[in-house]
Amino acid sequence: MPPGGADTAEPIRAIRLKHPGRIVFAAVLLLMLALFVIDAAQREAYGWDNLAKYIFDKRISQAALNTLLLTIYSMAIAIVLGVVLSVMRLSDNPVVKGVAWLYLWVFRGTPVYVQLAFWGLIATIYSTIDIGIPFMEPWLSFETKNVIDVFWLAVIGLALNEAAYMAEIVRAGILSVDKGQEEAATALGMGWLLTMRRVVLPQAMRIIIPPTGNEVISMLKTTSLVAAVPFSFDLYGRARDIAVEIFDPVPLLLVASAWYLLFTSILMIGQYFLERRFSRGVGQARDTRRVGTATDVIPTVTGSVTTADKAEGDGR
Amino acid sequence: MTGTPTSEVPMVHADRVSKSFGSLEVLKSISLTVNRGEVLCLVGPSGSGKSTFLRCINHLERVDAGRLIVDGELIGYVERGDRLYEMHPREAARQRRDIGMVFQRFNLFPHMTAVENVAEAPIRVKGMKKDDAYARARELLARVGLASRADAYPAHLSGGQQQRVAIARALAMEPKLMLFDEPTSALDPELVGEVLQVMKQLAESGMTMIVVTHEMGFAREVADSLVFMDGGVVVESGDPREVLSNPQHQRTRSFLSKVL
């Protein structure tokens, strides 16, 4: 036994186990990747010169901005509408609940591409927008196609579809908050709206934020479907148009992909920090105690409270 | 309809209160009276309806039959002529303001610090100024022995400390009546004493209290009256020392023999 360390055993210095299969597989993967890159660099069809030429083209960066705006506007509307729909689904009124359910059924049950095509045809279906009393001469009447342009039709289409998904996310968040929280707030004399705003929603955020981040990233990519409206000043639409113009489709797909990747990467980083922030402090609090030791286990009263009646208690 | 509170009007008057959940009758015609400054302990086996009764007093549960009157005011309903109308939620919230409640599982708001928990309702419900509310919240926390933990989040407090914050939170609304729903049942045994100590001080300060509890020592020392419930009815009530040492009913006797 070594001196000084009578009780501690010698640290283990074992020969590491080799994983030859893994090493071979990794090597094959690397080799294939290298082959692909070398091949692609020389391949004519990728049109690397055109990629370099168009990646910072003004039309492309303008389209990238449009894609961002589509994402931001439609997500903002979707979140607000989603909160409203989730609260409607939790309502006690069967009609309110039913209408919310119907909305979710329709908008989640049909493809967003088809929905966008519908919004594109809205001016054909409803050629005028009338404001007034139904079945009477309208006070105001607009030509639909003059009031809403395709950009906003795209935003509406994306937002209304997304709202259905956001509603479910928000609902899950609200339901995740312990019922006792609402009760405590109610017992303090707080009304429903105040309870929601100050007590329930801040706690629901922890559940709502991560999937909402995913939805934003997903929405950014879904905006490429606005061609169905048809709106073509988004990133993918513009790239496609330029590709047709120069008869070289592949490099412009790469241009669009590079921009999408840039945006999603930024959003992923943002989401990481948001998640970290909202899990702070709140953490473990909800389940610190087991639910009631209740009636069958009766803890003995300790300290000064019992002493007064000790004699009487012993007497029984 | 409130009238001036006079000492003759009892703080709580329950007149044949009944309550069912579906086909399960939880409360069967409960009648009892709690006077001003009195401490009433409700004891009984699990499922005897004592917690439900407590929750009816601030209308967290609605009563199916009978009347619950707190400080001369009917709870949860408005009586006009000989008809009862359901109360508007705003009115019910106003009634609850004056009735503090402490829960078995504390139900502190986990995203707020202790002092924020206590100051929240006075600011949002009573419209108290922030500075005043926080100063008052710190005073109350000092009163329950937690001056040094005012800025801690509930997750960083022990169960006993959390329950004391919950008591301070209820007191911040300056209630005329405090309800305790098994306040020590979720606590580790060594933390029970500190909470009971705070409740005892509160009782000594003259607060009217209804306490659902299994702490017979507390009932004996602090309570003015004790009500034993079983199967949704009041089996026995009276002076706690008498009921505990000389129970009249078989059911009370068998329950107490298991508890004491």
Interface residues (C-beta under 8 A of the other chain):
Chain A: D178 G180 Q181 E183 A184 A185 T186 A187 L188 G189 M190 G191 W192 L194 R198 V199 P202 Q203 G281 V282 G283 Q284 A285 R286 T288 R289 R290 V291 G292 T293 A294 T295 D296 I298 P299 T300 V301 T302 G303 S304 V305 T306 A308 D309 E312 G313 G315 R316
Chain B: P45 S46 G47 N58 L60 P89 R90 A93 R94 R96 R97 I99 G100 M101 F103 Q104 R105 F106 N107 L108 F109 P110 H111 E120 A121 R124 V125 Y153 P154 A155 G159 Q162 A166 R169 A170 M173 E182 T184 S185 A186 L187 P189 E190 V192 G193 E194 L196 Q197 K200 H214 E215 M216 G217 F218 R220 E221 V222 R241 S245 V259 L260
